[in-house]
Amino acid sequence: MKPEKKLIFELSKPGRTAYSLPECDVPQRGIEELIPAGMLRQQPAELPEVYEVDVIRHYTELSRRNFGIDNGFYPLGSCTMKYNPKINEDVARLAGFAKIHPYQPSESIQGALEMLYTLQQDLAELTGMDEVTLQPAAGAHGEWTGLMMIRAYHESKGETRTKVIVPDSSHGTNPASATAAGLDTITIPSDERGLVDLEALRAAVGPDTAALMLTNPSTLGLFEEHILEIADIVHEAGGLLYYDGANSNAIMGITRPGDMGFDVVHLNLHKTMSTPHGGGGPGAGPVGVKSILAPYLPKPLIVKKKDGSFGFEEERPTSIGRVKAYLGNFGILVRAYTYMRTYGPDGLRRVSECAVLNANYMMHRLAPYFEVPYPGVCKHEFVISGSGLKQYGVRTLDVAKRLLDFGFHPPTIYFPLNVEECMMIEPTETESKETLDTFIDTMIQIAKEAEEQPDLLLNAPHHTDVRRLDETLAARKPVLNCACN
C-alpha cells in the first residue's frame, strides 16, 4: 500500500499562492467600503495556501485514483455504465449550445429550443407516451415528479389515494420518492420465479391505491411477462401504473412502456442515453405521460408554434409547477439527443439486443461457479449469489474486494435485497466478448480461490492504493471535517 495521500489542506503553508496578478494601477478602496458589514466574514476563510504546481499534482493524483468507464469494465448492475461516445462531448461544446443563457429571448435560442422539442418528441415515441417534460434533474427527481402528477390527478377527482405499491425488488428510490411526495408505500413479494406475485398484488390494491411503481425488466433482470394483467389489476382498482425507466436499456425499439399499460414513465438519460454519470452526476430524468396526466405536467413546456418557431407554453392551470430551474440539465440533454440521433431507431434497438445478449452470455458462463437464483433468459442484467462461498468463510463483499486487484469495478452487491449474498451484473452493449471473457475468467478464478485460498479474498484488495477500510467504524463514527492548518 502506498503512503497515505495528504489532503490539500495538509499541504498548505502560509504565504504560498497559486496566482499572480499585476499591481493595481487605480486608487484602492477598503473592502468595508464596497461590501455591507453584515456580509463580511469575521475572519479569513481557511483556504489552503499552496503553489500552482501543488494544486495540479494533487488533483492529477486524485484523478489517477478514480475509476471510470474510460478506465475499464464497470459492470455495476442497474446503473448502465456504458461507454460515453466522445462525439456527445463535441456537440455539447458547440457555441450555440455552450454559450447561451436560458433567460435569453426565445427568438435568439431557436436552435436550442428546436433540439429540446425534438428530444421531447423522440422520447415520447420511444416510450409510447403522449407528452414529455425534460425538467427533472435525474431519476429519483423524475419519480417524484411523476408521483406528484399522479397525486394531483387523484385529487382533481376528489379521491384520497395515498398508497403506492412497490415490489420487493424495487429500486430504493421508489419508496423514498413516494415518501417525498407525501404518499405511503406498500411492498409486495415476488413469486418463486422472481416476478410480481399477482395474488399479492390483487390483495394489496384498493380504494386507497394511488399507483404501482414497477421496473420492467426488474432489478433481477427479468421481464414481467404478465405486465398486461398487472396493468388491468391496478387500473381496475382506480390506480395508475408508474414505469421506473432505470432498466430501459433492455427494451429500446423492442417494446414500449406505453404499450404495456403504463401511464407515466421516467427515463434516466444519464444511463440509457450514455451521458457521464459515474462521478455522481449530473443526470437527467425526463418524464413522459399519457394524455390523462398531461394537464399536470411541469411548466413551461417547449412547443412548436403555428409559424414554425419554438417557444414556451406557460398556460397549464393544473400544472404541478416548475420542478427545475431554466431548461433542465441542458448539457446532458444535448448529449442524449446526440446519442439518439447517432444511432437512430434501428440502432437503438440493436443497442438493447446487444445488451441482452451480453448479459445472457455472462450469466450462462458463470452459472457453474455461482448460484443463479433465477435461471433461464435474463434481459440486460442478471443476479448471481455468493451464498455457496459462505462454507469457506467468504462472502460477496470479499469477492467484490478481490475484483479490485484485477482492475475491475465490482458489480452491485447485496441488492436486490430479496437475493442472499447478491451480485447484480450489467455488462451493457459496449463491451466486447474479449472483455466479458476476461471478467468471467477472473470471477471463476476468484471462486476457486475462495475454496483453496480464502485468505486471499478475506484480506483483499492487495494491490490498490487504499486497502480494505473499516466500513463499520466509518458508518458509526464518520469524520466529516478536517483540522485546517
Sequence and secondary structure as in RCSB ss.txt:
>XXXX:A:sequence
MKPEKKLIFELSKPGRTAYSLPECDVPQRGIEELIPAGMLRQQPAELPEVYEVDVIRHYTELSRRNFGIDNGFYP
LGSCTMKYNPKINEDVARLAGFAKIHPYQPSESIQGALEMLYTLQQDLAELTGMDEVTLQPAAGAHGEWTGLMMI
RAYHESKGETRTKVIVPDSSHGTNPASATAAGLDTITIPSDERGLVDLEALRAAVGPDTAALMLTNPSTLGLFEE
HILEIADIVHEAGGLLYYDGANSNAIMGITRPGDMGFDVVHLNLHKTMSTPHGGGGPGAGPVGVKSILAPYLPKP
LIVKKKDGSFGFEEERPTSIGRVKAYLGNFGILVRAYTYMRTYGPDGLRRVSECAVLNANYMMHRLAPYFEVPYP
GVCKHEFVISGSGLKQYGVRTLDVAKRLLDFGFHPPTIYFPLNVEECMMIEPTETESKETLDTFIDTMIQIAKEA
EEQPDLLLNAPHHTDVRRLDETLAARKPVLNCACN
>XXXX:A:secstr
       GGGG  TT  S       S    HHHHS GGGS SS        HHHHHHHHHHHHHH   TTTS   
BTTT      HHHHHHHTSHHHHT  TTS GGG HHHHHHHHHHHHHHHHHHT SEEE    SHHHHHHHHHHHH
HHHHHHTT    EEEEETTS THHHHHHHHTT EEEEE B TTSSB HHHHHHH STTEEEEEE SS TTS   T
THHHHHHHHHHTT EEEEEETTGGGTTTT  HHHHT SEEEE HHHHT    TTS      EEE GGGGGGS S 
EEEE TTS EEEE   TT     SSTTSSHHHHHHHHHHHHHHHHHHHHHHHHHHHHHHHHHHHHHTTTSB SS 
S   S EEEE GGGGGGT  HHHHHHHHHHTT    EES STTSTTEEEE   SS  HHHHHHHHHHHHHHHHHH
HH HHHHHT  SSSSS    HHHHHHS        
